[in-house]
Amino acid sequence: MDLQQRIDADIKAAMLAREKDRLNALRAIKSAILLELTKEGAGNGLDEATGLRILQKMHKQRQESATIYREQGRPELAAEEEAQSAVIEAYLPQRMSEGELEAAVKALIAGSGAVGMKDMGRVMGLATKELAGKADGSAVAAMVRKLLAAS
């Protein structure tokens, strides 16, 4: 079952269970997917990489909004954003641990033949493709920087 079908099925389930917060988050996901599908040149369907990119973007937006609401003293709005973020996170692949990320980046560095910071762009290009959805981009960049500076 692809992402779009899973979202539709989960919307129906949330409606039947009368889960308002979950339903709002699922409808936001469906809206973002439909928006992507109606873009010019989008093709016939939604591929997995595009769906993953949409979900990651939405998750990051919800996390940033919750942080801003907390800073402004609006805990009720922050809680709503965090609830939607949790629903979106359920559709994302499991995140890599620090150790797994370090091992993956070391393997990419060894495979690319990178020897110093001058090769960071090449390693980041490989890491972005290889670790898409599995690790946060800023965490990957920090790990690449750390490992290349040590070599």
Rosetta blueprint (number, residue, H / E / L):
1 M L
2 D L
3 L H
4 Q H
5 Q H
6 R H
7 I H
8 D H
9 A H
10 D H
11 I H
12 K H
13 A H
14 A H
15 M H
16 L H
17 A H
18 R L
19 E L
20 K H
21 D H
22 R H
23 L H
24 N H
25 A H
26 L H
27 R H
28 A H
29 I H
30 K H
31 S H
32 A H
33 I H
34 L H
35 L H
36 E H
37 L H
38 T H
39 K L
40 E L
41 G L
42 A L
43 G L
44 N L
45 G L
46 L L
47 D L
48 E H
49 A H
50 T H
51 G H
52 L H
53 R H
54 I H
55 L H
56 Q H
57 K H
58 M H
59 H H
60 K H
61 Q H
62 R H
63 Q H
64 E H
65 S H
66 A H
67 T H
68 I H
69 Y H
70 R H
71 E H
72 Q L
73 G L
74 R L
75 P H
76 E H
77 L H
78 A H
79 A H
80 E H
81 E H
82 E H
83 A H
84 Q H
85 S H
86 A H
87 V H
88 I H
89 E H
90 A L
91 Y L
92 L L
93 P L
94 Q L
95 R L
96 M L
97 S L
98 E H
99 G H
100 E H
101 L H
102 E H
103 A H
104 A H
105 V H
106 K H
107 A H
108 L H
109 I H
110 A H
111 G H
112 S H
113 G L
114 A L
115 V L
116 G L
117 M H
118 K H
119 D H
120 M H
121 G H
122 R H
123 V H
124 M H
125 G H
126 L H
127 A H
128 T H
129 K H
130 E H
131 L L
132 A L
133 G L
134 K L
135 A L
136 D L
137 G H
138 S H
139 A H
140 V H
141 A H
142 A H
143 M H
144 V H
145 R H
146 K H
147 L H
148 L H
149 A H
150 A H
151 S L
